[in-house]
């Protein structure tokens, strides 16, 4: 397997303080909780791995290439290897401490620092592009950010992109959280791809969206 080269456009000026707040928050999290799900602010390993499984069910298989956006400390890669899935993996994150930790603890994989949240992820550079938990701390136009990010994830995918998000169907958001209406996200993503699947069958407060290049069975 060959890991695709990762390139990004020159950084654009940040549109909000969300990225700076995210970097500060997760730098402290990894300092205090490195190597555990708490470092990436998951409540439990079981909950984190449940979301990984649902993301992988978009169609991941051994031999494919995967871009993990918001990779944190590389937990998705560890889970994939534990499932016997050998993929050409690339992880990207905006928090330097996370990228440094991932590089130290996961050999044979590429981890890169995104200089800002608007970085270009490439054009159909990976078979699958995945993102887990990257939206819940957005406060500035979170739906606009989600829609724009979904488009970037999809542009980088040859086969499919998949991401998850906290769901308003599970109750109102707590302070500092962004929860989305799954149907509003589904409607926004129809402009990205007509071949969509909404998963709200694995957790009452979380959903996953698949965006495919082609419909299943095509």
MOCORJO-V481418 format. One record per run of one state. SS is the DSSP state (~ for helix, > for strand, _ for the rest). FROM is the first residue (numbers start at 1). TO is the last residue. Records with the same first field share a line. If there is no record, write none. Layout:
SS->FROM-TO ; FROM-TO
This chain:
_->1-17 ; 34-36 ; 41-44 ; 57-64 ; 70-74 ; 83-87 ; 94-95 ; 106-109 ; 114-125 ; 132-141 ; 156-156 ; 171-179 ; 181-181 ; 190-194 ; 200-205 ; 213-218
~->18-33 ; 37-40 ; 45-56 ; 75-82 ; 96-105 ; 142-155 ; 168-170 ; 182-189
>->65-69 ; 88-93 ; 110-113 ; 126-131 ; 157-167 ; 180-180 ; 195-199 ; 206-212
